[in-house]
């Protein structure tokens, strides 16, 4: 359909293959729904498989070509299943790719990362999203929400809030949704009303910033003033408003006079 684009090719060489597969297959299912390819008859299943191979890319086509789909005929003899038949539908193929992209060791790694995680300065929503993503490959089953709740609580940066929730609330009250709301409220309240420690921290950061320094010192090695011949601060020339004894002009002394008359006098003095 015009304007509806399929997902990018599946990267079967991704470091996080499990996560890559999970995100890709979700996008592919949405794509099938968007183009209204949801029927389960054999022709529709063949079209789904063709789209799966085409959109998935060369690696997907190569792995699919190596898969065997065997059934039985009426006499119990093994026969190759045709595309679209039961046992060789899109869902059957997706299940095999699910196994390929999620080896058993992936569950152990995911559980290790899940149980070893902590908030570490993140917002509660970012931390919660990370826990949910890790939990998808942990196969927690019916305990998924309760384990996410526990890890959300145990990994909080706010130790006081954690202890208050654990010690003051009954287990039946401490659902995942309740903990999420409580942590969000505390986070929002802390942002609007920072405590003394946060205020002091901000004050220290401001006071420790280096302020620009004014250069009030005078460099004695500067070039001598062309009007008086001395070194002095800007606009402090002693010859200012004084008459030159040689040319009669104001603003310089005779020793620094550059008038032609002054030069002529100096030449005549030398000649004499």
C-alpha positions in Angstrom: 0.0 0.0 0.0 1.2 3.5 -0.8 2.8 5.4 2.0 3.3 2.3 4.2 7.0 1.1 4.3 8.2 -2.2 5.6 10.9 -2.4 8.4 14.6 -2.4 7.6 16.3 -5.7 6.9 16.9 -8.0 9.9 20.5 -7.8 11.1 21.3 -11.3 12.1 24.9 -10.3 12.8 23.9 -7.8 15.5 25.7 -8.0 18.9 22.3 -7.9 20.7 20.7 -10.4 18.3 17.8 -11.1 20.7 16.9 -7.5 21.0 17.3 -6.9 17.3 14.9 -9.8 16.5 12.4 -8.7 19.1 12.2 -5.2 17.7 12.2 -6.3 14.1 9.5 -9.0 14.3 7.3 -6.5 16.2 7.7 -4.0 13.3 7.0 -6.7 10.8 3.8 -7.8 12.4 2.6 -4.1 12.4 3.5 -3.9 8.8 1.3 -7.0 7.9 -1.5 -5.5 9.9 -1.2 -2.1 8.1 -1.3 -3.7 4.7 -4.2 -5.9 5.8 -2.5 -9.2 5.2 -4.0 -11.0 8.2 -5.9 -13.9 6.6 -4.8 -17.4 7.5 -5.6 -19.3 4.3 -2.9 -21.1 2.4 -2.5 -18.4 -0.3 -2.3 -15.6 2.3 0.3 -17.6 4.3 2.4 -18.0 1.2 2.3 -14.3 0.6 3.3 -13.6 4.2 6.3 -16.0 3.9 7.4 -14.3 0.7 7.2 -10.9 2.4 9.1 -12.3 5.4 12.0 -13.5 3.2 12.0 -10.3 1.0 11.9 -7.8 3.9 14.2 -9.9 6.2 17.0 -9.8 3.7 19.7 -12.2 2.3 20.6 -13.7 5.7 17.0 -14.5 6.4 16.5 -16.1 3.0 19.7 -18.2 3.5 18.6 -19.6 6.9 15.1 -20.2 5.7 16.4 -22.2 2.7 18.2 -24.6 5.1 15.1 -25.3 7.2 13.2 -28.6 6.8 9.5 -28.7 7.1 8.4 -32.3 7.2 4.9 -33.7 7.7 3.2 -37.0 7.2 0.9 -38.2 4.4 -2.2 -40.4 5.0 -0.1 -43.5 5.3 2.2 -42.0 7.9 5.1 -41.5 5.5 7.2 -38.3 5.8 6.6 -35.7 3.2 7.8 -32.1 2.7 5.3 -29.6 3.6 4.3 -27.0 1.1 4.3 -23.3 2.0 1.1 -22.3 3.6 0.3 -25.7 5.0 -0.1 -26.3 8.7 3.4 -26.6 10.1 4.9 -24.2 7.4 3.0 -21.1 8.1 4.4 -17.7 9.0 3.9 -18.3 12.7 5.8 -21.7 12.5 8.7 -20.0 10.7 8.8 -17.1 13.2 8.9 -19.6 16.0 12.0 -21.2 14.5 13.7 -17.8 14.0 12.8 -17.0 17.6 14.7 -20.0 18.7 17.6 -19.1 16.4 17.9 -15.5 17.7 17.4 -16.4 21.3 19.8 -19.3 22.3 19.3 -20.6 25.8 22.4 -18.8 27.1 20.6 -15.5 26.2 18.2 -16.0 29.1 21.0 -16.4 31.6 22.8 -13.3 30.3 19.6 -11.3 30.4 18.8 -12.4 33.9 22.3 -11.5 35.0 21.9 -8.0 33.5 18.5 -7.6 35.0 19.4 -8.5 38.6 22.6 -6.5 38.4 21.0 -3.3 37.2 20.3 -0.1 39.3 18.9 3.3 38.6 22.4 5.0 38.5 21.1 8.6 38.1 18.5 7.8 35.5 14.9 9.0 35.7 12.5 6.4 37.0 10.9 6.1 33.5 14.2 5.4 31.8 15.1 2.9 34.5 11.7 1.2 34.2 12.0 1.0 30.4 15.4 -0.6 30.7 14.1 -3.2 33.2 11.2 -4.1 31.0 13.5 -4.5 28.0 15.8 -6.8 30.0 12.8 -8.8 31.4 11.6 -9.7 27.9 14.4 -12.2 27.5 14.3 -13.5 31.0 11.3 -15.8 30.7 9.9 -14.8 34.1 6.4 -15.9 33.1 3.7 -14.9 35.6 6.3 -13.4 37.9 7.4 -10.8 35.5 5.6 -7.8 37.0 6.5 -8.7 40.6 10.2 -9.2 39.7 10.3 -5.9 37.9 8.6 -4.3 40.9 11.3 -5.8 43.2 14.2 -4.7 41.0 12.7 -1.2 40.6 12.5 -0.9 44.4 15.9 -2.5 45.2 17.7 -0.5 42.6 16.4 3.0 43.5 18.9 5.8 44.1 16.5 7.2 46.7 17.2 4.8 49.6 14.9 6.6 52.0 11.9 6.2 49.6 12.8 2.5 49.1 12.9 1.8 52.8 9.7 3.7 53.4 7.8 1.8 50.8 9.2 -1.6 51.9 8.6 -1.1 55.6 5.3 0.8 55.7 3.2 -0.8 52.9 1.7 -4.2 52.8 2.7 -6.6 50.1 -0.8 -6.5 48.5 -0.5 -2.7 48.2 3.0 -2.8 46.7 2.0 -3.6 43.1 4.2 -2.5 40.2 1.8 0.3 39.3 1.7 1.5 42.9 5.5 1.6 43.1 5.8 3.4 39.8 3.3 6.1 40.9 5.0 6.6 44.2 8.5 7.0 42.7 7.2 9.4 40.0 5.5 11.6 42.7 8.7 11.6 44.8 10.8 12.5 41.7 8.5 15.3 40.7 8.3 16.7 44.2 12.1 16.6 44.5 12.5 18.5 41.2 10.1 21.2 42.3 11.4 21.5 45.9 15.1 20.7 46.0 16.4 19.9 49.5 19.3 21.8 51.3 21.9 19.5 49.9 20.9 20.2 46.3 20.7 23.9 47.0 24.1 24.0 48.7 25.5 22.0 45.8 24.2 24.6 43.3 25.6 27.4 45.4 29.0 25.8 45.6 29.1 25.3 41.9 28.2 29.0 41.3 30.7 30.3 43.9 33.5 28.2 42.5 33.2 29.5 39.0 36.1 31.8 38.2 35.1 35.4 37.8 36.9 37.4 35.1 39.6 39.6 36.6 40.2 43.2 35.6 43.8 44.0 34.5 44.6 47.0 36.6 48.3 46.6 36.6 50.5 48.9 34.5 53.3 47.4 32.4 56.4 49.4 32.9 58.0 47.8 29.8 55.4 49.4 27.5 56.5 51.8 24.8 57.4 55.3 25.9 54.8 58.0 25.4 55.4 59.9 22.1 54.2 63.1 23.8 56.3 63.2 27.0 58.9 60.5 26.5 58.0 58.7 29.8 56.1 55.5 30.7 52.7 56.1 32.3 49.2 54.7 32.4 46.8 55.5 29.6 45.4 59.1 29.6 47.8 60.1 32.3 50.4 62.0 30.2 51.9 64.9 32.1 52.4 66.8 28.9 48.6 67.0 28.4 47.4 70.6 27.9 51.0 71.9 28.3 52.7 74.1 25.7 55.8 72.9 23.8 58.8 75.3 24.4 60.0 74.9 20.8 56.9 75.0 18.6 54.3 76.5 21.0 51.8 73.7 20.3 49.9 72.0 23.2 50.0 68.3 24.1 53.8 67.5 24.1 57.1 68.5 25.5 60.0 70.1 23.5 62.1 66.9 23.8 59.4 65.0 21.8 58.5 67.9 19.4 58.3 66.7 15.8 57.5 70.1 14.1 59.7 71.2 11.2 60.6 74.4 13.0 61.9 72.4 15.9 64.0 70.1 13.6 65.4 73.2 11.9 66.4 74.7 15.2 68.1 71.4 16.2 70.1 71.3 12.9 71.2 75.0 13.3 72.3 74.3 16.8 74.4 71.4 15.6 75.9 73.5 12.8 76.7 76.4 15.0 
